[in-house]
Amino acid sequence: MGTEEDEKMGLLFGLLWLFTSFLQGVHSQGVYASPTVRIVHAGQACNVEEEQYSERVYTIREGEALELQCLVTGHPRPQIRWTKTAGGASDRPGNLSLNSGTLKIENISRHQGGRYYCKAENGLGFPAIRSIRVDVYYLDKPVITVHQSDDEAKEQFYFERTVFLRCAANSNPPVHYTWTRDREVLAEGSDSGVEIYKPFFTQGETKILKLKNLRLQDYADYTCIASVKTACGIRDRSTVFSLNNRTGPPSVKILLDDPVVANPGETITLVCKVISGHPLPALRWVRVKGEELPKRTIVKDGTLTVPVISDDDGGTYTCVASNNVGNPAKKSITILVRGLRKGRFWITPDPYHNEDKIQIGREVKISCQVEATPSDELQFNWLKNGRPLKSSERMVITHTDPNISPGTTNLDIIDLKFTDFGTYTCVASLRNGGIPEISIDVNISSTTVPPELTVPKGQSQLVVLEGDTVDLQCLVSGKPKPIIMWSRVEESGPAAAVAPVMPDGSAQMESYDGILRIYNVTRKMSGTYRCQTSQYNGFNIKPREALIHLVVQFTPTVEPVYTEVRQALGRAFSLTCNLLQAYPARHLQYEWKLGPRLLTVGQFSDQRHDTSYHVKALNREGYGEYTCDITNEAGAGRCTFLVTGKAYGPEFYYDTYNALWQNRPQVYGFKLQWTQMEPNAVDRILAYRLGIRQMGQTRWWEQEIPIGGAIQKGQLLTYNLTELIKPDSYLVRLTPITRYGEGDASERTITYSAPVNPHLREFHCGFEEEALCSFSQDKSDEFDWTRHSGTTEGITSTPNTGPSSDHTGSNQGFYMFIETSSPRLEGDKARLMSPNFNILSKGISSSASSNPTYCFTFYYHMYGRHIGALNIFLRQKGQTLTDTLVWSLTGNQGNNWRQARVNIHPTTAFQVVMEGVRGSSNEGNIAIDDVTIEEGECKDSPPNNLRSFASLPSCRVFLLYVTQNLVLIGWPR
């Protein structure tokens, strides 16, 4: 830009600063405030009730959308978190979303009911917490089950029997039942042969119809109607059961012998057939203990097919038949998948003399164990040097019971001789073949000796660095070599409370070569490890074991690892690095640096756990990255401090009253307010760089807002943005500037909402547009006003109440009304709120000025036997929110529209609230139309049958809102 333009811009900034400084806030803590919170709901609730401590119960029907908004105040802007009684809202299903303090659940289910908490905290005072209990209403289709008093079977199942028909339905609220027989309602006492009662333990969830000594007339269609009395608009549900002389409980059979034995890979088909039962029973297949059916399973009409069966598919399968008569019938069958698993062996030298070594002339026992399915098909054969071996006086072969799994065979060699040395083979197989055999070779010779364990020299204590890979090794001798089992030795002292585990999280690990390899070793893996011989695949003797101690060295753990320090020039400050943990913890040294420049070095004493560096007066060269390295034999731990003169970011103020206004049709303005976080932490803030970008665009407009004098903590700063285009949203960025340079930037979004401040000397609304002239529904009431016209279908569901047209008599014209039929209750309120009207005094003082008056006019229609009340409140928004009743009318006023006028005298910004109250029953619809607010007193006095409550203020105010607007002028960036 040219010099002349620069001068003009400078002059403009000077003028802007005069306006800005005029709107600056106060000193001390200013607008800082601890959080407050309240919960409001969106949408049409079935009911909203107040509970103790101002908590609410929000009732909603299952399947509808729940939307709860957490409205907070407080500065700095509180952080919001939603939680639920049983778990956090963060652990949420796919139909739940959280956005800017709004919790939304699409298609809510009964399991998502409960108490929801909104917690807001900003570091000041205590967190603010409010809750709302969400009560989800639902009604499932009822189920009728039939039972008889005598289980003895006769030709006619119900002949001369007492029969019980039990009806049950899941619901919320509790369900009410009605029984009918062939469309005739059955009531207690209406038939001597019928008794209706409710078990005391069911809490309204079931109702039983007792038919005593069944008669021919009792053969009929019985209907159970479940009702929650249209709560939440839920309709009644019913179930019909036909009782006749063929009615009977189910029975089934499976067309296969139990068990079914199959080879892996085969296809198995189980067929379940209904033998009896009316109505026709439904069949299903289940597995024991709730296990799922195999994924490949095909079930159709009681036939279950498992293709390509595997070991995991074996087990018990149950066919269940049910028709709600008597108890379900069950038949089970077991599938055995043939196979051999887990072959093991062990050698017992002279089991009767507690010997560890094999000796000539003594007994030697070789045992072989295999798991088999089915166990009764398991058979063993023994070979010596490849030739079949049969049981004899010196070679005694025995087998365990074939029905016990795993199966075991033993070969006892009595009076061992040199000629008995050789290789003995145990062969396990299934009798009917089709499955591979398992062969286990055991060598008996002079070299067959029990194992011994040793640790290589110098390997009993290993010292490694954290993160390394280490091998723990135990050397095993003997023949055959057994598997080595590794485990941890429990430590003594406080650490013994938790049993140590192996690196993979298990209590024990196997090793075939005696080596335990640990990758990426951590300090938690320090301790004593035990290697031990297993008692299988080797000698059946007392296990041999050895110990290895592992020491893991790690670099010092320090804090803070990284932190930012904000300081102004010329100030003194200290930096401290704390030592938390190190091994080895002796001979620790520290070294302070600023960038590459060494500042100081030293050594820790045994009693010292921190080191500090002091700066007496910060200069420009003192800004930068300070590091403190604490070093031991394993390496160094580093604390990093970034010392900077950057200012903290601004804290946007979100509680500005009527921040958004408009005084021209196509544009709007916004009062941007903020405080400066820790303004005294760094040098004085000289200016703010303001950036603004239209959402969806990439171009930024920027300008600087100069600041004169020091900003105090909590001081509220204000800047008015104008010429914002309706209805666009804008992203605003604010960056503080000191002599150090730019500080942290903060951003917020400005969103347009339809007129907050109507600037009209005469306001009129006939509700002809869906926007309702910026009228809004109060979210804290029980239900809402509804917009309708005479041609709208379903204008009211109740006859003899409500209008048939708007107040002009037009069927095409719209009006607002309250529908008082179910689920509305007596006393329920619906509130409709006008737009906000902002007013300011004309002069600084004018005690003689007359009080401003506005005439509020509207038409009402209150026709019906059960009309409640229509109340008009003047809501003023000063330091506190106050509602003043200015007009009220109750009772039936006839089937015509009437006009009401009332003078109101607001002293500050205000709204008009129109409240409809539901009467004693459903013929109580109230309607309103053509609302007008005009400056000056009403031309005609209000009718005598109205009560007027008009507060008289002490100063003159104007409907028009006066502000010092700062036009946004800057340059693109």
Buried (B, 14 or more C-beta within 10 A) or exposed (E): EEEEEEEEBEEBBEEBBEBBBEBBBEEEBBBBBBBBBBBBBBEEBBBBBEEEEEBBBBBBBBEBEBBBBBBBBBBBBBBBBBBBEEEEBEEBEEBBEBEEBBBBBEEBEBEBBBBBBBBBBBEBEEBBBBBBBBBBBBBBEBBBBBBBEEEEEEEEBBEEBBBBBBBBBBBBBEBBBBBBBEEEEBEEEEBEEBBBEEEEEEEEBBBBBBBBEBEEEBBBEBBBBBBBEEBBEBEBBBBEBEBEBBBBBBBBBBEBEEEBBBBBEBEBEBBBBBEBBBBEBBBBBBBEEEEEBBEEBEBEEBBBBBBEBEEEBBBBBBBBBBBBBBEBBEBBBBBBBBBBEEBBBBBBBBBEEEBEEBEEEBBBBBBBBBBBBBBBBBBBBBBBEEEEBEEEEEBBBEBBEBEEBBBBBBBBBBEBEEEBBBEBBBBBBBEEEEBEBBBBEBEBEEEBBBBEBBBEEEBEEBEBBBBEEBEBBBBBEBBBBBBBBBBBEEBEEEEEEEEBBBBEEEEBBEBEEBBBEBEEBEEEBBBBBBBBBBBBBBBBBEBBBBBBBBEBBBBBBBBEEEEEBBBBBEBEBEBBBBBEEBBEEEEBBBBBBBEEEEBEEEEBEEEEEBBEBEBEEBEEEBBBEBBBBBBBBBBBBBBBBBBBBBBBBBBBBBBBEBBBBBBEEEEBBBBBBBBBBEBEBBBBBBBBBBBBBBEEEEEBBBBBBBBEEEBBBBBBBBBBBBEBEEEBEBBBBBBBBBEBEEBBBBBBEBEBEBBBBBBBEEBEBBBBEEEBBBBBBBBBBBBBBBBBBBEEEEBBEBEEBBBEBBBEEEEEBBBBBBBBBBBBEEEBBBBBBBBBBBBEBBEEEEEEBEBBBBBBBBBBBBBBBBBBBBBBBBBBBEEEEBBBBBBBBEEBBEBEBBBBBBBBBBBBBBBBBBBBBBBBBBBBBBBBBBBBBBBEEBEEEBEEEBEBBBBEBEBBBBBBBEBEBBEBEBEEE
